[in-house]
Amino acid sequence: IQLDLFHELPDKLMVYVLSFLDDHDQVEAFQSLSTDELTELFDIFSDEELKRYLGSLNKRVREKVIKMLKFEPESA
């Protein structure tokens, strides 16, 4: 996976690209993003995608993302 290019993609295109990656590459892609970037990305996932991809995050990052998802996007 070309993570440098992945960072440059719009969020909706990131979601599309993630659907074609295997589990290992998805984890690498998530690890390359900051918590804020992950939260923005996870905010546009469907409920099904959200459940699936949250499981790919380590516990500490997953808890931060879940906490941040509870806030309105404009509040930060």
Summary of the structure (lengths in Angstrom):
residues: 76
radius of gyration: 11.6
end to end distance: 30.5
largest distance: 33.6
contacts: 180
relative contact order: 0.14
helix: 71%
strand: 0%
